[in-house]
């Protein structure tokens, strides 16, 4: 459904600059916008396209619009306004309640009449599914799993026994909620499995990416608080606790019993060792490796950016010499200390 610029300004709380009668039917990127579309600029290096874009309107800050004669929505947060408009123009599909005859559903499962269950879904005993929740083909809901209202499970999601998913959640294809945590102890000549007796509790407004795995607790539960966003291919270990509105990017891994604060930003490929505590408002840049608790908010990094191969080999050779250099410096300090003592 198209909107005029006047309507979009009102709905997004931005200021209209120029005529507001233009009809906007789509969003586009700044380099490929066409008539009827709206684009945004939040990085100064792309402001050059404001003079050449064929889009009908732009979204930008006041400063970026200097010299631009296009109709515009003015805001301090162009990306946010752009996202709101994209959702207005591309609303989520409305659920049509239905239960496929090809779903396998236990007799004592509780399914709200306003839910939708697609083909080849397995709903085991004691499962509860709230109104407006949409379960796509191939999903498995194990015994006593509970799903709230207006959540969406894409194809082949597994929600384990006794695990809970809240309201307005999205779980993308292949996500596994409530697999056993990685618990084993060495017993003389073989590993003994430690029973994983806890569950997973996921709050409201959580999104979990494709093929992400969240392990159940060993004793006690793994907790994902409200508003958390987790990317594809993320591993969360048993008894992790992720604070609300934290984001975790792809290929990151949290070992067991990590307590992650609120509003943290975890970059791609980050690894966090077990039993650590991460404060609120911590940002970890991509590929960081965390071996100690971080008790103060801030931005942390631990990886050397990519270098020319020859330079990196020279640096690595020097790193390998650091231990010998440290011993030589220690010996010189001891010798100098002894010499000074003799002089006294």
N, C-alpha and C positions, 0 to 999 in steps of 0.2 A: 504494500500500500504506500504510494508516494506521499510526501509531505512538502509543503511550502517551506521556504527558509524562515518565514515568520513563525510557523508552527514549530519548527525544529529549535529555534532560538528559545521559545517559551518552554518547550519540553526539556531542554538541556540546561537551562539557566545561563545561557551565554548571551552576549550582546550582539545584535545585528548591526552590521556596517554595510550600507548600500541598500538597494531595493530588496524587498522580501517576497516578491511574487513568484520567483523562480521555483519550479517544481523539481524536487530531488527524489529520484527513484532508486539510486544505487550509490554505493561507496566505491572508491578506487584509490590507488596509490598516486602520489603526486606526479609521477612521470607519465602515467597512462590514463589520466582522467579524461572523460568525454562529456559531451553535453548531457545534462540530466544527472550527473554524478557530483559528489562532493568529496574533497580530498583534505588532508591535513598536513601541517608541517610543525614538527616539534624540535627538529635539529637545524641549527642555523645553516649548515652546509647545503641544505635542500631548498633554501629560500629562493635560489636562482630560478627554480621551476615555477614560482608564483607568476612570473612574467610570461611563461610559455604554455602553461597547462590549458587544456581545452575544457576542463571541468567547469561546471556552472557556478560553483562556489567553493570557498576554501575555509578551513578552520586553522586559526593561528593566533599567536599572541599579538598584542598591540604593536610591539616593536618590530616583529617580523613582517607586519603588513605595510610598513612604510614604503610608499611607491607602488603598491599593488592596487589596481583599480577593480579587482574582482569583488562581487558581493561576498561577504565574509561573516563568519561567526567568530567573535573575539572572545578569547578565554585565556586564563593562565595555565590551563591544562588541556591542550589540544587533543592529546591521545585519549583522554577520558571522554571528552565530548564526542570524538569520532566513534569510540566504542559504543556509547549510548545510541548514537544515530544508526550504527550498523545493526544493533539489536532491534531498533524500531523498524528498520526496513527489512529485516530478516528475522521475524519473530520465531521463537521455538515452536515446533509443530504441536498442535493441540492433540491430546491423547483421546483416542476413541476406545472406550472400555470394551474389553473382549477377552475371552479365554479360549485359546486354541484347543480344538479337540485332540490335537497331537501333543499337548502338554501332559506330563505325568504329575498328578497332584494328590498328595495324601488326603485322606478323608477328613482328618482333623485339622488341616491347615485353615487359617483364617485369611481370606482374601476379600478386601473391600470391593463392592460392586463397581466402583469407579476406577479400578485398576485394570491394567492390560497385561496379559500373559501370552507370549508368542509361542510358536511351535517348538517342540523339543526342549522345553524348559522342564526341569525337575524340581518339584517343590516337596520337600520331605515333611515328616510329621512335626506338628507344633509350630510351623512357620507362620509368621504374621506379616501381611503386606497391606500398607496403608492406601488411602484414596489417591488417585492420580499418579501412582507409581507404575512405571512401564518396564517390563522385563522382556528383553530381546531374546531371539532364538539361542538355544544352547546353554543358557545360564543354569547353574545348579545352586539351589538354596538348601543347605543342609539343616538337620534337625534343629528346631527352635530358633532359627535365624529370624531376626526382626528387621523389617524395612519400614521406614516412616512414609510420609506422604510426599507426593510430587517428586519422587526421585526417579532416575533413569539408569538402568543397567543395560549397557550395550552387549553385543553378542559374546557368549562364552565367558561370562564373569562367574566366579565362584565365591559365595559367601558361606563361610564355614559354620559349623555347629555352634549354636549359642552366641553368634556374633551379631552385633547391632549396627545398622546403618540409619542415620537420621533423616530429616526432612530436606527436600530440595538438593539432594546429592546427585552427582554424576559419576558413574564408574565406567570407564572405557573398556573396550574389548580385551579380554585376557587377564584382567585384574583378578588377583586372588587375595581374598580377605580371610585370614584365620588359618593359614597353613601352619603346621607345627614349627615352632621356633627351633633353631639349630642348637639343641641341647644334648650333649653327650659327655660322659666321663670315662676315663680310662680305668678299666678293671682288670688288673693283672696282665692279660694278654689280648684284650679286645675292648672295643668301646661298648659301653652300656648306655642305652637311650634313657634320657631323663624325661619322664612324662610331662607334656605341656598342658597344664590344667586350666590355664586362664583363657580369656576370650579377647575379642577386639571390640572396642566401642568407638564408633565414628559419629561425630556430632552433625550439626546441620550445615548446609551450604558448603559442603566439602566436594572437591572434584579430584578424582584419582585417575591417572593416565593409564594408557594401554600397557599390559604386561607388567604392571607394578605389583609387588607382593608385600603384604603387611602381615607379619607373623603374629599368632596369638601369644599371649603371655604364658610364661612357665608357671608362675604362681602370681595371681593378680592379672590385671588386664593391660593390653596395649591400648593406648588412648590417643585418638585424633580429635582435637577440639574443633569448635565451630570455625568455618571460614577458611580452613586449610586448603591449599592447592598443591597437588603433587603431580609431577610430570610423568612421562612414560619411563619404564625401565628403572624404577626406583625400588630399593630394598630397605624395608624397615624391620628391624629385629624385634625379638620378643621383649615385651614390657617397655618399649619406647613410649614416650609421652610427648606429643607435639602440640605446642601452644597455639592458640587461635590466631588465624590470619597469617600463619607462616607459609612460605612458598618453598618448595624443594624441586630443583631442576633435574633433568634426566640423567640417568646413570649414576646418581648419588646413592650412597649406602650408609645406613646407620646401624652400627652393631647394637647388641641388646642393652636395654636399661639406660638408654640415653634420655635425658630430660631436656627437651628443646623448648626455649622460651616463646613468647608471643612476638608476632610481627618480625620474625627472622626471615632473611633471604638467603637461600642456600643455592649456590651456583652449580653448574653441571659437573658431574664427576667428582663431587666432594666425598671424602670418606671420614667418618667420625667413629672413633674407638668406643668400646663399651663402657658403660657406667660413668659417662661424663655428663656435666651440666653445662648448658649453653644459655646465657642470659637473654633477656628480651632484647629485641632490636639489634641483633647481631647479623652482619652480612659476611658471608664466606664466599670469596671469589672462586671461580671455576678451578677444579683440580686440587683444591686445598686439602691437606691431610691434617686432621685434628686429633692430637694425642693427649691433650690436657684440657680440663674444663676452662671455659671462657666466662668469667664472672662479670665482665663489664661490657656494655653495648659498644658497638663500633664496627669497623670494616677490617677483616682479617684476610691474609693471603699467605700462601706458603710454597708457591711454585715459581720457578724461573721461567719467564716467557721464552718462546722459541728463539734460537740464535742460529747463525750460520754454523754449519756442522764443524768446520775446523776450529772455530772459536770455542764452541761447546766442548770439544775434545780437550782443548788446552785447559779450560776451566775444570773439567772433570779430573784431569791428571793432577792439577794442583789440589783439588779437594782430597784426592787419595793420598797426598803428601802431608795433609794437615796434622795427622796424628803424630808422625815423626817430627814435624816442625814443633808441635806442642811439647814433645818430650825434650827436644834440644833446647827450647826456650826455658823450660823448667830446670834443666841441668845448669844452664848459664846463670839463672837467677840464684840457684842454690850455691854455685861456685862463687858468685859475686857477694852473696850474703856471708858466706864463710870467710871470704877475704876481708870484708869490712869488719867482721867480728875479730879477726886476728889483729887488724890494725888498731882496734880499740884496746 
